[in-house]
Amino acid sequence: MLMVWRKFNGDPIELSIKEAVEAAIKREISQGYRLKVCIGTDSQVKGKETEFATVIVFLREGHGGFMFIHNEKTTQSYSIKERMLVEVARSIEIAYELCDLFNKYDVDMEVHADINTNPNFKSHDALKEAMGYILGMGFAFKAKPEAIASSCCANKVVN
C-alpha cells in the first residue's frame, strides 16, 4: 500500500518516503547541520473512526527542525492498549524502512511512543510491551514526557 506523505505546510511529498528522507538528510548535512530523527505516531478516536498521524521529525542540532507527516483513518475499533501498540507498530514500520539510511548517514534516530510513564494514566498499560517491541527491534525509545515526536508533533497533525 502506498503511503501518502506531506510536509507541515501541506505540500505533498512526491518521492517515495525513503527517497524524500534521503534527499532531506543529504541537503541538511550539506548545509552543515547535525541531524537527529524522531519517529512517532499519535491517534484520535472520533465516533466510529480512528485517525492515526505518523511523523518523521528532523531536528537540526541547535537550529530547529521540520517534519514529514502521514495521516490515515480506519473504522476498526481498538481498546486503549491496542491503539497504543498500533501507534508503536506504525512508528516501527517506518523506522525499520528507513534505518539503513540513518546508519549510512550517521543520523541518530529514536522511536517515540505516546505512552505515559505515569501509572495513573490508561496508556501506561501498554508501556512494557511498547518498550520491549521498540528496544527489541534495536531502536532507541522515548515515552512521555520526552516523546516529542508523538506527543507534540503527531498530536498537532492528527485531525
C-alpha positions as CSV (number, residue, x, y, z in Angstrom):
1,M,0.0,0.0,0.0
2,L,1.3,3.4,-1.0
3,M,1.5,5.8,2.0
4,V,0.9,9.4,1.1
5,W,3.2,11.8,3.0
6,R,3.2,15.6,3.2
7,K,5.2,18.4,4.6
8,F,3.9,20.5,7.5
9,N,2.8,23.3,5.1
10,G,0.6,20.7,3.4
11,D,2.7,20.3,0.3
12,P,2.6,16.6,-0.9
13,I,5.9,14.7,-1.0
14,E,6.1,13.3,-4.5
15,L,9.0,10.9,-3.9
16,S,8.8,7.7,-2.0
17,I,9.3,8.3,1.7
18,K,12.7,6.7,1.6
19,E,13.9,8.9,-1.3
20,A,12.4,12.0,0.4
21,V,14.2,11.2,3.7
22,E,17.5,10.5,1.9
23,A,17.2,13.8,0.0
24,A,16.4,15.7,3.2
25,I,19.4,14.1,5.0
26,K,21.8,14.9,2.2
27,R,20.5,18.5,2.0
28,E,20.8,19.1,5.7
29,I,24.3,17.6,6.0
30,S,25.5,19.6,3.0
31,Q,24.3,22.7,4.9
32,G,26.4,21.7,7.9
33,Y,23.6,20.5,10.2
34,R,23.9,17.6,12.6
35,L,20.6,15.8,12.5
36,K,18.6,13.6,14.8
37,V,15.4,12.0,13.6
38,C,12.5,11.1,15.9
39,I,9.6,9.0,14.6
40,G,6.3,8.9,16.4
41,T,2.6,8.2,15.9
42,D,-0.5,9.6,17.7
43,S,-4.1,8.8,17.2
44,Q,-7.5,10.2,18.0
45,V,-10.9,8.5,18.1
46,K,-13.9,10.4,16.7
47,G,-17.1,8.4,16.7
48,K,-16.5,5.2,14.7
49,E,-13.3,6.5,13.2
50,T,-9.7,6.3,14.5
51,E,-7.2,8.6,12.8
52,F,-3.5,7.9,13.0
53,A,-0.8,10.5,12.3
54,T,2.8,9.3,11.9
55,V,5.6,11.9,11.8
56,I,9.2,11.8,10.9
57,V,10.7,14.7,12.8
58,F,14.1,16.0,11.6
59,L,15.9,18.0,14.4
60,R,18.8,20.2,13.4
61,E,21.1,20.4,16.4
62,G,20.5,23.9,17.8
63,H,18.7,25.1,14.6
64,G,15.0,23.9,14.8
65,G,13.6,21.3,12.6
66,F,11.0,20.1,10.2
67,M,8.8,17.0,9.7
68,F,7.1,14.7,7.2
69,I,3.5,13.7,8.0
70,H,1.3,10.8,7.1
71,N,-2.4,10.6,8.2
72,E,-4.6,7.6,7.9
73,K,-8.2,6.8,9.1
74,T,-9.7,3.5,10.0
75,T,-13.1,2.3,11.2
76,Q,-11.5,-0.5,13.2
77,S,-12.1,-0.1,16.9
78,Y,-9.4,-0.7,19.5
79,S,-9.0,-0.9,23.2
80,I,-6.7,1.9,24.5
81,K,-3.9,-0.6,24.9
82,E,-4.3,-2.0,21.4
83,R,-4.4,1.6,20.0
84,M,-1.2,2.5,21.8
85,L,0.5,-0.6,20.4
86,V,-0.8,0.1,16.9
87,E,0.7,3.5,17.1
88,V,4.0,2.0,18.1
89,A,3.8,-0.6,15.3
90,R,3.2,2.2,12.7
91,S,6.3,4.1,14.0
92,I,8.4,1.0,14.0
93,E,7.3,0.1,10.4
94,I,8.7,3.5,9.2
95,A,11.8,3.4,11.4
96,Y,12.6,-0.1,10.0
97,E,12.1,1.0,6.4
98,L,14.4,4.0,6.9
99,C,17.0,2.7,9.4
100,D,19.6,1.8,6.8
101,L,19.6,5.4,5.7
102,F,20.2,6.6,9.2
103,N,23.1,4.2,9.6
104,K,24.5,5.2,6.2
105,Y,24.5,8.9,7.0
106,D,25.2,8.5,10.8
107,V,22.0,10.1,11.9
108,D,20.7,9.3,15.4
109,M,17.1,8.0,15.4
110,E,14.6,7.5,18.2
111,V,11.1,6.0,18.2
112,H,8.7,8.0,20.3
113,A,5.7,6.4,21.9
114,D,2.7,8.5,23.1
115,I,2.5,6.4,26.2
116,N,2.6,7.8,29.7
117,T,5.3,6.7,32.1
118,N,2.9,7.6,35.0
119,P,0.9,4.6,36.1
120,N,-2.2,6.8,36.8
121,F,-2.8,7.1,33.0
122,K,-4.6,4.4,30.9
123,S,-1.9,4.4,28.2
124,H,0.6,3.3,30.8
125,D,-0.8,-0.3,30.5
126,A,1.0,-0.6,27.1
127,L,4.3,0.8,28.2
128,K,6.1,-2.5,28.9
129,E,5.1,-4.1,25.6
130,A,5.8,-0.9,23.6
131,M,9.2,-0.5,25.2
132,G,10.1,-4.2,24.6
133,Y,8.9,-4.0,21.0
134,I,10.9,-0.9,20.2
135,L,14.1,-1.9,22.1
136,G,13.8,-5.4,20.7
137,M,13.9,-4.0,17.2
138,G,17.2,-2.3,18.2
139,F,15.8,1.3,18.2
140,A,16.2,4.0,20.9
141,F,13.0,4.6,22.8
142,K,11.3,7.6,24.4
143,A,7.9,7.8,26.2
144,K,6.0,10.7,27.6
145,P,7.1,13.4,28.5
146,E,10.2,13.0,26.3
147,A,8.4,11.6,23.3
148,I,8.0,14.9,21.4
149,A,7.5,13.3,18.0
150,S,4.3,11.5,19.1
151,S,3.1,13.7,22.0
152,C,3.7,17.1,20.4
153,C,4.3,16.8,16.7
154,A,1.9,14.0,15.7
155,N,-0.6,15.2,18.2
156,K,-0.8,18.5,16.3
157,V,-1.5,17.0,12.9
158,V,-4.0,14.3,13.9
159,N,-7.3,15.8,12.9
